[in-house]
Amino acid sequence: MDVLHFPDDTPPAWLVHPVLALGNFDGLHRGHLKIIERVRRGAAEHGGTPMAMTFDPHPPRVVRPDKAPPLLMTTAQRLEAFERAGVAAVAVVRFTQELSTWPPEQFVRTVLVDWLRVSEVWVGANFLFGHDRAGTFSVLRMLGQRYGFRADKIDPVRYKEFVVSSTRIRRLVSEGRVDEAGALLGHQYSLDGLVVAGKQRGRTIGVPTANLQTDNELLPPNGVYATTLTVDGVVHASVTNIGLRPTFGDVMAPTIETHILGGFARDIYGTRVRLGFVQRLRDERRFSDIDALRAQIEADLRRTERLFAQLTI
């Protein structure tokens, strides 16, 4: 998959008749994937190139930073997800204060027409663009007629009784409802990062943990979770504690500590891993002594083993 950056890169000669999915695509959830699916089909029907366009930084970081939400994905995770979804190229638009002042027609003419030469543009039902978010779908369709490209939209995607949206998924994650968030995403909510040295408290009580230093912005709330840990492409069942280790009282900021099930003994310090959240098990709490903590951890491990016995990871 090729990655192009606006305004720095010149689109390559092989990029013909781009069929474009346009949006922020934070999380690349089920609704986003419906747009990508339609783009791929349109590109195949007309001999075009299936593409996605996204923005970096996230526009609210520029236009209203005090209200900008924490993102579900890093830019690297988003690009990886686009590649898995089957697009041939991604255009990343550098979102600046100047660009935020462009009226919708200037964005369409400058980015979509002059720079990318799009043949089709697909958006979600609620996508807005341009200064003061004045660019509705009706405006995009009118501009498409003026500049010679097709514009169309995908209706909201529902999962059971919910409309799938990045905003709803962020709320679910922030409430610890990671299983529901995963259902709307179509994949586990995941943190990427580096395994770093900790205080080795887990090892001293017989439950060694990998401490994750993550690049992601949105952590589930403090508590214990059934998780997966992907190490060098291999997915392992695991249990993760996010929190302040109140029994020990030795940290001031939340830590992310993961114990891999099945007697995993490899040294993975300095390894980049992916932590996927399956289900919240319980709140974090302070125990009266180490024995009580160890007993609870053993109960958490047994519960997680039973859960994974019913799942395919």
C-alpha positions in Angstrom: 0.0 0.0 0.0 1.3 3.4 -0.9 1.0 6.4 1.4 0.8 9.9 -0.1 1.0 13.2 1.9 -0.7 16.4 0.9 0.8 18.9 0.1 4.3 17.4 0.0 3.9 14.5 -2.5 3.1 14.3 -6.1 0.6 11.5 -6.9 2.4 8.7 -8.8 1.7 8.1 -12.5 0.1 4.7 -11.8 -2.7 6.3 -9.8 -5.5 6.3 -12.3 -9.2 7.1 -11.7 -9.0 7.1 -7.9 -12.2 6.0 -6.2 -11.8 7.6 -2.8 -13.2 7.0 0.7 -13.0 10.4 2.5 -13.2 10.8 6.2 -11.3 10.8 9.5 -11.7 7.0 10.0 -10.7 6.9 13.6 -11.0 3.2 14.7 -11.8 2.1 11.2 -15.0 0.5 12.5 -17.8 -1.4 10.8 -19.3 1.8 9.3 -15.9 2.8 7.8 -15.4 -0.6 6.4 -18.7 -0.4 4.6 -17.4 2.7 2.8 -14.1 1.0 2.0 -16.0 -2.1 0.6 -18.1 0.2 -1.7 -14.9 2.0 -2.8 -13.2 -1.3 -3.7 -16.3 -2.4 -5.6 -16.5 0.8 -7.6 -12.8 0.7 -8.4 -13.1 -2.8 -9.7 -16.1 -2.0 -11.8 -14.5 1.0 -13.5 -10.8 0.1 -13.6 -9.9 2.6 -10.9 -7.7 2.7 -7.8 -9.3 2.1 -4.4 -8.1 4.8 -2.1 -8.8 6.4 1.3 -8.1 9.9 2.5 -7.6 10.9 6.1 -6.3 13.9 8.1 -3.3 14.3 10.4 -3.6 15.8 12.9 -7.2 15.0 13.7 -9.1 18.2 12.7 -10.5 19.0 16.1 -6.9 19.2 17.4 -6.5 22.3 15.2 -9.9 24.0 15.3 -11.0 23.3 18.9 -8.1 21.6 20.8 -9.8 22.0 24.1 -12.7 19.7 23.0 -10.7 17.3 20.8 -11.4 13.7 21.8 -8.7 11.1 22.5 -8.2 9.0 19.4 -9.0 5.3 19.1 -6.0 4.7 16.9 -2.5 6.0 16.3 -1.8 7.1 12.7 0.4 3.9 12.3 -2.5 1.7 13.4 -4.9 3.5 11.0 -2.6 3.0 8.1 -2.2 -0.7 9.0 -5.9 -1.1 9.2 -6.4 0.5 5.8 -3.9 -1.9 4.3 -5.8 -4.9 5.8 -9.0 -3.5 4.4 -7.6 -3.7 0.9 -7.1 -0.1 -0.3 -4.2 0.4 -2.7 -3.2 3.8 -1.4 -3.9 6.3 1.4 -3.7 10.0 1.1 -2.9 11.8 4.4 -3.8 15.4 4.4 -1.7 17.6 6.7 -4.5 19.5 8.6 -3.3 23.0 9.4 -4.9 26.2 10.7 -4.8 27.6 7.2 -6.5 24.6 5.7 -9.2 24.8 8.3 -10.2 28.2 6.9 -10.7 26.9 3.3 -14.3 26.9 2.1 -15.6 23.5 0.9 -15.0 24.4 -2.8 -11.4 25.3 -2.2 -10.7 22.0 -0.5 -12.5 20.0 -3.3 -10.7 21.9 -6.1 -7.3 22.0 -4.5 -7.1 18.5 -2.9 -9.6 16.2 -4.6 -9.5 17.6 -8.2 -6.1 19.3 -8.9 -3.9 17.1 -6.6 -5.6 13.7 -6.7 -7.8 13.8 -9.8 -10.6 11.7 -8.2 -13.2 9.9 -10.3 -15.5 9.0 -7.3 -15.7 10.1 -3.7 -17.6 8.2 -1.0 -18.3 9.5 2.5 -20.3 8.5 5.6 -23.8 10.0 6.1 -22.6 12.6 8.6 -19.3 13.6 7.1 -18.7 17.4 7.1 -15.8 19.3 5.7 -14.5 22.8 5.0 -14.6 26.0 7.1 -17.2 25.9 9.8 -18.0 22.4 8.6 -20.1 24.0 5.9 -19.4 21.1 3.4 -22.4 18.8 3.7 -23.0 15.8 1.4 -25.3 17.9 -0.8 -22.4 20.4 -1.2 -20.0 17.7 -2.1 -22.4 16.2 -4.7 -23.0 19.6 -6.2 -19.2 20.2 -6.4 -18.7 16.8 -7.9 -21.1 17.6 -10.7 -19.2 20.9 -11.3 -15.7 19.3 -11.4 -16.5 16.0 -13.0 -16.5 13.3 -10.3 -19.2 11.2 -8.7 -20.0 11.8 -5.0 -22.1 9.3 -3.0 -22.6 8.3 0.6 -23.1 5.2 2.8 -26.1 5.3 5.2 -25.3 4.8 8.9 -24.4 1.2 9.8 -26.1 -0.3 12.8 -24.9 -3.1 15.0 -27.8 -4.6 16.8 -29.6 -1.5 18.3 -26.6 0.9 18.0 -25.5 3.2 15.2 -21.8 2.6 14.8 -19.7 5.7 15.3 -16.3 6.6 16.6 -17.9 8.8 19.3 -19.9 5.9 20.6 -16.9 3.6 20.6 -14.8 6.1 22.5 -17.5 6.3 25.2 -17.7 2.5 25.5 -13.9 2.2 25.8 -13.8 5.0 28.4 -16.5 3.2 30.4 -14.6 -0.1 30.3 -17.2 -1.8 28.0 -14.4 -3.1 25.8 -16.4 -6.1 24.6 -19.2 -3.8 23.3 -16.6 -1.5 21.8 -15.0 -4.5 20.0 -18.4 -5.5 18.6 -18.9 -2.1 17.0 -15.4 -1.9 15.8 -15.5 -5.3 14.2 -12.1 -6.0 15.9 -10.6 -5.8 19.4 -9.8 -2.3 20.8 -6.0 -2.4 20.9 -3.1 -0.6 22.3 0.3 -0.7 20.6 3.6 -0.1 22.4 6.9 -1.2 23.9 7.5 -3.7 26.7 9.5 -1.9 29.3 11.1 -2.8 32.7 8.8 -2.5 35.7 9.2 -3.0 39.4 8.9 -6.8 39.0 6.2 -7.0 41.7 4.3 -9.6 39.7 7.4 -11.9 39.5 7.9 -11.8 43.2 4.3 -13.2 43.8 4.6 -15.8 41.0 2.7 -13.9 38.3 5.3 -12.2 36.0 3.9 -9.3 33.9 4.9 -7.4 30.8 4.7 -3.6 31.4 3.5 -1.7 28.3 4.5 1.8 27.4 1.9 2.7 24.8 1.6 5.1 22.0 -2.2 5.2 22.2 -4.2 8.1 23.8 -7.3 6.3 25.1 -6.9 3.8 27.9 -9.8 1.8 29.3 -10.4 2.8 32.9 -8.5 1.2 35.8 -9.4 -2.4 36.3 -8.6 -6.0 35.3 -9.3 -7.2 31.8 -9.1 -10.4 29.7 -6.9 -9.5 26.9 -4.7 -10.8 24.0 -1.1 -9.9 23.6 0.4 -10.2 20.1 4.2 -10.8 20.2 6.0 -11.2 16.9 2.8 -12.0 15.1 1.7 -14.7 17.7 -1.5 -14.0 19.7 -1.4 -15.1 23.3 -4.3 -15.1 25.8 -3.5 -12.8 28.8 -4.8 -10.9 31.7 -4.1 -7.2 32.1 -4.3 -4.8 35.0 -4.5 -1.1 34.3 -4.1 1.1 37.4 -2.2 2.4 40.3 -1.4 -0.9 42.1 -3.1 0.3 45.3 -2.0 -2.7 47.4 1.6 -1.6 46.9 1.0 2.2 46.6 4.2 2.6 44.6 3.1 4.4 41.5 1.6 7.8 40.8 0.3 7.3 37.2 -1.6 4.3 35.7 0.5 1.4 34.6 -0.4 -1.4 32.1 0.7 -4.8 33.3 -0.1 -8.0 31.3 0.4 -11.6 32.4 0.5 -14.1 29.5 -1.3 -17.4 30.2 0.2 -20.8 29.5 3.6 -20.5 31.2 5.1 -17.9 28.7 8.7 -17.4 29.9 10.4 -15.5 27.1 12.2 -12.2 27.8 10.3 -9.6 25.7 11.8 -6.4 27.1 12.2 -3.9 24.2 9.7 -5.7 22.0 6.8 -3.9 20.3 3.5 -5.7 21.1 -0.2 -5.2 20.6 -2.6 -5.5 23.5 -6.2 -6.3 22.5 -9.1 -6.0 25.0 -11.6 -8.8 25.2 -13.7 -8.3 28.4 -13.5 -6.3 31.6 -13.3 -8.7 34.6 -13.4 -6.4 37.6 -12.5 -3.0 39.2 -9.0 -2.5 40.5 -9.0 -2.5 44.3 -6.7 -2.5 47.3 -6.1 -5.8 49.1 -5.3 -6.3 52.8 -2.1 -8.2 52.1 -0.1 -10.0 49.4 -1.8 -13.4 50.0 -5.3 -11.8 49.4 -4.0 -10.2 46.2 -2.4 -13.4 45.0 -5.7 -15.3 45.6 -7.6 -12.8 43.6 -5.1 -12.9 40.7 -5.4 -16.7 40.6 -9.2 -16.3 40.5 -8.8 -13.8 37.6 -6.6 -16.2 35.7 -9.0 -19.1 36.1 -11.9 -16.9 34.9 -9.9 -15.8 31.9 -8.9 -19.4 31.0 -12.6 -20.3 31.1 -13.4 -17.3 28.9 -10.8 -18.2 26.3 -11.8 -21.8 26.3 -15.0 -20.6 24.6 -13.3 -18.2 22.2 -11.0 -18.6 19.1 -8.2 -16.1 19.1 
